[in-house]
Amino acid sequence: MPVEMSPEDFEALVENALDAIPDEIAVLVRNVVVLVEEEPPEDEPDDLLGLYDGVALTERDQSFLPELPDRIFLFRGPLLDMCEDEAELVEEIRITVVHEIAHHFGIDDDRLHDLGYA
């Protein structure tokens, strides 16, 4: 049975997951905004939990001039649907936040899978 939760309570869980990122990593995350959307875009799988939209730090060179921030999306609907209780939801949000921030640092899905974040 999917978890039911208000958008405000869900966003509070996302904020808690972001606050739990160690300071030595958080200070390296630059020009990134984290957004909560209800569902993934139509061209993505329905069960997508998160998405990094930007240029990974490892792919930037001296000529890279960011205009808009990179974006990390968390998709509320799929996360609620996949979890049986709030404790599982908290863990899945944490994993998804770490996974998407790792993409910002240029870590690919294969490596994330090896680390247990895919």
C-alpha positions in Angstrom: 0.0 0.0 0.0 1.5 3.4 -1.0 2.3 5.9 1.7 0.0 8.9 1.9 1.5 12.2 2.8 0.9 15.9 2.2 3.2 17.7 -0.2 4.4 19.9 2.7 5.4 16.9 4.9 7.1 15.2 1.9 9.1 18.4 1.2 10.1 18.4 4.9 11.5 14.9 4.4 13.5 16.1 1.4 14.9 19.0 3.4 15.9 16.6 6.2 17.7 14.4 3.6 19.5 17.5 2.3 20.4 18.6 5.8 21.9 15.2 6.5 24.5 15.5 3.7 27.9 15.9 5.3 29.1 19.5 5.3 32.4 18.7 3.5 30.3 17.4 0.6 27.5 20.0 0.8 30.0 22.9 0.4 31.1 21.4 -3.0 27.6 21.4 -4.4 27.3 24.7 -6.4 24.6 26.3 -8.3 22.1 23.4 -7.8 18.4 23.7 -6.9 16.4 20.8 -5.6 12.8 20.6 -6.7 9.9 18.3 -5.9 7.5 17.4 -8.7 4.5 15.2 -8.5 5.4 13.0 -11.4 8.3 12.5 -13.9 8.1 14.1 -17.3 6.1 12.3 -19.9 9.3 11.1 -21.8 10.7 9.4 -18.7 9.6 6.1 -17.0 6.6 6.4 -14.7 8.5 5.0 -11.8 11.5 7.4 -12.0 12.3 8.6 -8.5 14.7 11.4 -9.3 16.5 13.2 -12.1 19.7 15.3 -12.4 19.4 18.0 -15.0 22.6 19.8 -15.5 26.3 19.5 -16.4 28.3 17.3 -14.0 31.3 19.1 -12.4 33.6 16.6 -14.1 32.4 17.6 -17.6 32.9 21.3 -17.1 35.9 23.2 -18.5 37.3 26.7 -18.3 34.8 27.9 -20.9 31.7 26.7 -18.9 29.6 29.6 -17.7 26.5 28.5 -15.9 23.5 30.7 -16.6 20.8 28.8 -14.7 21.3 26.4 -11.8 21.6 22.7 -12.3 18.4 21.0 -11.1 17.7 17.9 -9.1 14.1 16.7 -9.2 12.5 14.3 -6.8 9.3 12.8 -7.9 6.8 12.6 -5.1 4.3 10.2 -6.7 6.7 7.3 -7.6 8.4 7.6 -4.2 5.1 7.4 -2.3 3.9 4.6 -4.5 7.0 2.4 -4.0 7.1 2.7 -0.2 5.1 0.7 2.4 5.6 3.1 5.3 7.2 6.4 6.3 10.5 4.8 7.4 11.0 3.3 4.0 10.0 6.6 2.4 12.6 8.5 4.5 15.3 6.0 3.4 14.3 6.1 -0.3 14.3 9.9 -0.3 17.8 9.8 1.3 19.1 7.4 -1.3 17.5 9.4 -4.2 19.0 12.7 -3.0 22.5 11.1 -2.6 22.1 9.4 -6.1 21.2 12.7 -7.8 23.9 14.7 -6.1 26.4 12.1 -7.1 25.5 12.7 -10.7 26.3 16.4 -10.1 29.8 15.2 -9.2 30.0 13.0 -12.3 29.4 9.6 -10.7 27.6 7.4 -13.2 24.8 4.8 -12.5 27.2 1.8 -12.7 29.3 3.2 -9.9 26.3 4.2 -7.9 25.0 0.7 -8.2 28.3 -0.6 -6.9 27.9 1.7 -3.9 24.3 0.7 -3.2 22.7 4.0 -4.5 21.1 2.8 -7.7 
